[in-house]
């Protein structure tokens, strides 16, 4: 697996799907700090308000 971008959190998280893939997985990125996430990661990203964005929730549920 290529490396995910990991940046210091600014507590202004806005996670969204990108138009890119990483090793065959949908790549998501935080609009604030630029950190990245793929569904095989053991953690689930949430926006600054604590809510998991719908597109992240969908891939976590396998839809």
C-alpha positions in Angstrom: 0.0 0.0 0.0 1.2 3.5 -0.8 1.4 5.8 2.2 -1.6 7.9 3.3 -1.0 11.5 4.0 -1.2 12.2 7.7 -1.1 15.8 8.9 -1.6 17.5 12.3 -5.3 17.9 13.1 -6.7 21.4 13.2 -10.1 20.3 14.7 -11.8 21.6 11.6 -12.4 18.3 9.9 -14.5 17.9 6.8 -14.0 14.4 5.3 -15.0 13.9 1.7 -14.4 11.3 -1.0 -11.8 12.2 -3.6 -11.7 11.2 -7.2 -8.6 9.1 -6.5 -8.0 5.5 -5.4 -5.2 4.1 -3.3 -4.4 0.5 -3.9 -7.9 -0.1 -5.3 -9.7 1.6 -2.5 -11.7 4.9 -2.6 -9.5 7.7 -1.1 -11.0 10.2 1.3 -9.4 13.4 2.5 -9.9 16.0 5.2 -10.6 19.4 3.6 -9.0 21.1 6.5 -5.6 19.5 7.1 -5.3 17.2 4.0 -5.0 13.9 5.9 -6.2 10.9 4.0 -8.2 7.8 4.8 -9.2 4.5 3.0 -11.9 2.1 4.2 -9.4 -0.6 5.2 -8.1 1.6 8.0 -9.1 0.5 11.5 -10.5 3.9 12.4 -13.4 5.9 11.0 -13.1 9.6 10.2 -15.7 12.1 11.5 -16.2 15.8 10.8 -15.4 18.4 13.4 -19.0 18.2 14.7 -18.5 14.5 15.5 -20.7 13.2 12.7 -19.4 10.6 10.3 -20.1 12.0 6.8 -22.6 10.0 4.7 -20.1 8.9 2.1 -17.8 7.6 4.8 -20.7 5.8 6.5 -21.7 4.2 3.2 -18.3 2.6 2.5 -18.0 1.5 6.2 -21.4 -0.3 5.8 -20.2 -1.9 2.5 -22.6 0.0 0.3 
